[in-house]
Amino acid sequence: MNVTSPWPAVVSATELSNSFLGNLLEICFVTRDHRRTMEGLVRLGIGPWRIYTFDSRTVTERTYHGAAADWAIKVCFADVGDLAVEIMQPLYGPSIFQEYLDRHGEGIQHLAFDVAGRPWSERLAEFAGRGFEPTQSGRFMDRNAFAFFATGEATGTVFETYDIPAGFTWPEPEEWFPGPPPAGQQPPLRIQEGTS
């Protein structure tokens, strides 16, 4: 008797037949105090940090659980090798970040993947087809699309994907902490080839 397995086939030591997430790009700490968390991570040698505010001035198409929403978060970025480390502090409005703080306290709230550089609509469809709808999304500087998905119940954490298009330039941060890099040096720009 031939019984079909409900699980995907193992293709290699690092891949399943249903793999789609691509490369891990980022881990994110959600905190009530971005400054305190940055200071702790700097003591561990992670930095320098770029600090931005994601709000109506910098993010278009802001959504929360599929509906337009007015929210703001403080977002800080540093790089460790090929991985971005992010800190988010909710400032106002509905957000999955405030929900996380209310339920779990501070900690690692999400992981971001490049979904192998697929076009944005395909990424959203791939998550939805696996039963994971977007919970929060927006477009930083009206170009860098990002979306978080309802993966928490199934995996214990939230998954995100973002699309940094070719030609995107990060604006100068509101602040560098503990200071800017030497003149002429820029943080890596994780452009994802093949995106739209």
Disulfide bonds with the S-S distance in Angstrom:
none
